[in-house]
Amino acid sequence: MQRKKLLSQRHPIFYFISIWEKRIRRRLTWIFDNKQYTKTTAKDKLPFRVKKHQSKLLKKLGATDMQLQYNKVDNLKIVIEKINGVLIKPGETFSFCKTVGLPTKRKGYKLGMELSFGKPRAGIGGGICQSTNLLHWLALHAPLEITERHHHSIDPFPDDGRVLPWASGAAIFYNYHDFQLTNNTQWTFQINLWLTEKLLEGEIRVSEELDFAYHVFEKNHKFIQQENEYFRTNEIWRKKIAKFRGGELIEKELIAKNFGKVMYQPKVFEIGN
């Protein structure tokens, strides 16, 4: 049975009207939601590291043009200028979209790869989701509340040296698909991002040493075949562990159950029912 197309999918004008209506709503939300958004950055790093991670900058994704990957690196440089050193003080909320702003050609953003209606395409500012993917993974290892996070409901490319669990990232689309972190603790946290020759690197630091840590892991990962289509599912879990009591388990929680359509044919031995 063929699904009816949304109005925004029937003609480009309806698509752009829909986007700008959502963007205006978000701008109004930023004004009237009574949240205290982050405004402060610091050149000096806070004294204690909570978590550090990195991701490979250049990847060959299917048949997509590698130039989009090189452009992505330039896009990430602009994002880093906006975010590096930002402080999330007690009671404050970090909003990626509010902090970074709308990616435009005038600001120096280039064509990078993005997903639109489940398909890869070139778009201005494409590829900056790599930074939110990294930020989400870091945040899962800190006592910050992830108050807004979206992820793609599809799996567009086969795993190529994947290190993190599938669907553990965070998709953004200015400004109504945002990534937000709220600090409901008594500590101040800091986000640091930087580039090396081959990697995007990042860390979360904190004003006082924490006596606990987090371990994030995947469970029940499998591919499912339904007629001629493939789907992927998994669960993301987190353990909170005492640092100074022999790794005693404090808490264990299910973070997310993920389910998405696979846009390629998985290897036969990977398929589960």
N, C-alpha and C positions, 0 to 999 in steps of 0.2 A: 504494500500500500504506500503510495507516494505522499510524503508529507506536504502540507500547504506551506508555501513560502511566506515568511514574515513580510510585512509591508516594507521594512527597511531593506529587504533583499530583492525587491521587485524592480527598483529603479535607483540609480545612484543618488538622485536628489533626496529620496526618502531616507536613504542611508545616512547622508550628511546631516539632514534635519534631525534624525534620531540621535546621532552622536552629540550635536551641539545642544540639544535639549537636555541630555544627560549631563553634559559638562556644566551647563548653567545651574542645574540642580545641585551638583557637587560644590560649585563655588558658593552657592547660597548656604549649603550645609557647613562649609568651612567658617562662614561668618556667624552662624546662629547655633552651632552645636555645643557651645560652651567648653570645648576642649582647649587646653593650653598646648599649642603646637611648639615644637622645638624652634629656637631662634639663635642659639648660641653654638659657636664652634671654638675649639681650642687647638692651638698648634702643638702644645705640649701634651703628651699622652698621659692618660690616667695611669696610676701605678700598677694595677693588677690586670692581667689578661684573663678573660673568661674562656674565650675560644678563638682559635685561628683556623682558617681554611683557605684553599685556593682552588682555582679551576683553570683548565687549559684554554688559552685564548682562541687558537685557530683549530677548527675542526672541519673535516670534510663531511657535509651533511647531504647524503644522497647525490642528486645531480645539480644541486644549487651552485651558483657562481661563487668561486672563492673570493672574488673581489668584495662581495658582501661581508665576508668575514673580516677582511682587512678594514673595511669601512666601519664595522662594528667596534673594532679596537679604538678608532678615533672617536666614535660616539661614547664609548665607555670613559675616555679621558675627560670629556665634558661632564659626565655624571660624577666622576670622582672629585672634580673641582668643587661641585656643589655639596657633596656629602662628607668628604673626608674630614674627620675631626669633630663631627657634630656631637653635641652632648644631649643626652636624654635625662633631664633632671627628674626628681620625684614629682609625680603628678602630670608630667608632660607626655605628649604623644608625638612620635615621629611619623610623618606622612611622606612617603617617597615622592608622590606626584606634587605635593605642595612645595617640597624642598627643591626638587629638580626643575619643575615647570614643564611647559609644553615643548617637546622636541620640534624644532623648526630648522629649515635650511638657513635662515638668517642667523641663527645662533651657532651655526657651524656643524650641525648634524648632517650626516650623509645617509645614503640609501644602505640599509642593512636588511637582513632577513627577519621577517615577522610572520606570524600565522594569522590568516584571515579566513573565517568560515572553514577552519580545518585544513587550509592549504597554505604552504609556504609562498611568500611573495616578497618583493622588495618594497620597503617603506622607509620614509625619513625617520631616523632614530632607531631603526630596527636593530635588534640584538642587545638592547640595554637590559632586557630581562635577565641576562646573565648576572647582572649585579644584584637583582632582587632574589634570584635563585640562591646566590651566595649569602645574602643578608638573611633570608629565611632560615637557611641551615645554621647560621651563627645564632640566630635568635632562639632556635629550638634548644640551644645549649645554655641559655641564660634565663633568669627569672623575669623576663619581660613578657607581657601579655600580647600575643599576636591578635590584634583587634580587627584586622582586615587582611585577608589573603585570598587570592584566586589562583587556580591552576588550570592549565589547558585540559580539556576533556578528551583529548586525543593523544596518541603516541605517533608522531609523524615519521620518525627515523629509527632504524635499528640501533641498539646500544653499540657505542664505539668507545670502548675504554671507560664506560660509566663507573664512577666511584660511589656516588650517592644513590640511595634507593629511587626507583622510578616515582615520579609525581611528588617529589619532596621539594620542588621549586615553588616559585611565586610569579605568576604572570601579571603584567601591568599594561594598561592601555589608558593613556591620559584622558581624563582624570578620574573616571568613574570606576575603573578597575585599579584600585590603589593597593599599596602595601603599607600597613600601619602597625606600629609597635607602641604600646602604652606602658609607662613605668609606674607600677603601683607599689613599688618598694621604697625603702628609705635611702637607697644608694643612687648615685649618679653613674650612668653608663655612657660609653663613648663608642662611636662607630668609626673605624679607620679602614680606608680602601686605598690600594695602590696597584700599579702595574709593574711587572718585571718584563724581561724580554719575551717570555712565553706564557706568563700566568697573570690572571687577575687574582690578587690576594686581598684578604680582609680579616679583620678581627673585631671583637667586642671586648672593651676593657671596662673596669669598674673602679670606683673610688676607694673601696675597702675590700680586703680579701674575703671571699665567700668560703664558708665551711662545708659547702656541698658542690656537687657537679652533676652533669646530666650525661646520659648515654642514650643515643637515638639509634633505633634499629628497625629493620623491616621484618614482617611476618606474612605468611600466607600469600606469597607472590606466585602468580601463575598466569598463563595465557589460556584463553577460552575460545573455542571455535563454535560459532553458531551459524549453521548453514555455510555460506561462503564468506562470512565476515569473522574477523578476529577481534578479541577484546583482551584487555589486560587489567589485572586487579591485584591489589596488595593492601597491607595495613602498615601504618607508621606508628611505632610505639616509642615511649620515652621512660627511662628509669632515672629517678633522682637518688643520688648516692652520697652518703656522708664521706667527706674527704679524710677525716681524722679519726674515724672509728672503724678502721679496717674495711672500708668500702661497704658499710652496712646500707641495705636498701631502705630508703625512706618512703618512696612512693613509686608506683608504676602506673602509667596512664596510656590510653589509646589516643593518639593525636588525630589521626585521619584514616578513613577507609576510602580507597581510591578505585575508580572504575573508569576506563576510557577505551575508545575505539582505536584499534591499531591500523595504521595506514599502509602497512607493508605485510608481507607474509612471514610470520615467524618460522624458525626452523622446526621441523616436525617434532623433534625430541623435547622442545620447550613447551609444547601445547598440553594443557591440562583441561579437564572437564569439571 
